[in-house]
Amino acid sequence: MIDVDTPPSSHLDLELLAAELRRQSADLTLYAGLLLNVLSAALPSDMVDVRREGRWAARLAGREPAVLGVSVRLGDHRYSLERQQIAAPAVAHIRHESGGIVLSTRAVSLDEWSRAVAAELIGLAHTNAAAATALQRLTAP
């Protein structure tokens, strides 16, 4: 478990987690799928919108509907990670919003996206209990 009162170690813990996931997964698609599942489960519903595959497709495959996308709202940014179907490559975007209006959208690498989300969560964790709890869930062993 990580202590959100000390940003350097919190950031280091999250960086180590991301590095370990990348190291253990040579397949970037697998890493993205894992990240989608972890974020959809760890973040509170007021911070994240989750898009899942259709129930019929999942039922035919004999499983629960898979997470195909997440959109995380942190401050004036929206971090979106989407894939069209299971095992498809994920596409990451960072949007800058103000008053519900999108001012800019950038397509970014998965690495840049995960670092930006981590940095924003760490900053928010100092003032928001839900973000602190989410950060602890993301970095817990």
LINNOR-V123502 format. One record per backbone hydrogen bond with DSSP energy under -0.5 kcal/mol. NH is the residue of the N-H (numbers start at 1). CO is the residue of the C=O. E is the energy in kcal/mol with one decimal. If there is no record, write none. Layout:
{{NH	CO	E} {NH	CO	E}}
//
This chain:
{{4	2	-0.7} {6	3	-1.4} {7	5	-0.5} {10	6	-2.1} {11	7	-3.2} {12	8	-2.3} {13	9	-3.0} {14	10	-2.3} {15	11	-2.5} {16	12	-2.8} {17	13	-2.3} {18	14	-2.5} {19	15	-2.6} {20	16	-2.6} {21	17	-2.5} {22	18	-2.3} {23	19	-2.6} {24	20	-2.7} {25	21	-1.2} {26	24	-0.6} {28	26	-0.7} {31	27	-1.8} {32	28	-2.5} {33	29	-2.3} {34	30	-2.4} {35	31	-2.6} {36	32	-2.6} {37	33	-2.1} {38	34	-2.7} {39	35	-2.6} {40	36	-2.2} {41	37	-1.5} {42	38	-2.5} {43	39	-2.1} {47	44	-2.2} {48	44	-1.0} {49	71	-2.2} {51	69	-3.0} {52	50	-0.5} {53	66	-2.4} {58	54	-1.9} {59	55	-3.0} {60	56	-2.6} {61	57	-1.4} {62	58	-0.6} {62	59	-1.1} {63	58	-2.4} {68	51	-3.1} {68	66	-0.5} {69	51	-1.8} {70	81	-2.4} {71	49	-2.1} {72	79	-3.1} {73	47	-3.2} {73	71	-0.5} {74	72	-0.7} {74	77	-2.4} {77	74	-1.8} {78	95	-2.3} {79	72	-2.9} {80	78	-0.6} {80	93	-2.4} {81	70	-2.7} {82	91	-2.3} {83	68	-2.5} {88	85	-2.0} {91	82	-3.2} {92	108	-0.7} {93	80	-2.7} {94	106	-2.4} {95	78	-2.8} {96	104	-2.4} {97	76	-3.0} {97	95	-0.6} {98	101	-2.3} {101	98	-1.7} {103	96	-3.2} {103	101	-0.6} {104	96	-1.4} {106	94	-2.3} {108	92	-2.1} {113	109	-2.5} {114	110	-2.7} {115	111	-2.1} {116	112	-2.2} {117	113	-2.5} {118	114	-2.2} {119	115	-2.6} {120	116	-2.3} {121	117	-2.7} {122	118	-2.5} {123	119	-2.1} {124	120	-2.5} {125	121	-2.2} {126	122	-0.6} {126	123	-0.7} {127	124	-1.6} {128	124	-1.7} {132	128	-2.1} {133	129	-2.5} {134	130	-2.4} {135	131	-2.6} {136	132	-2.1} {137	133	-2.3} {138	134	-2.3} {139	135	-1.6} {140	136	-1.1}}
//
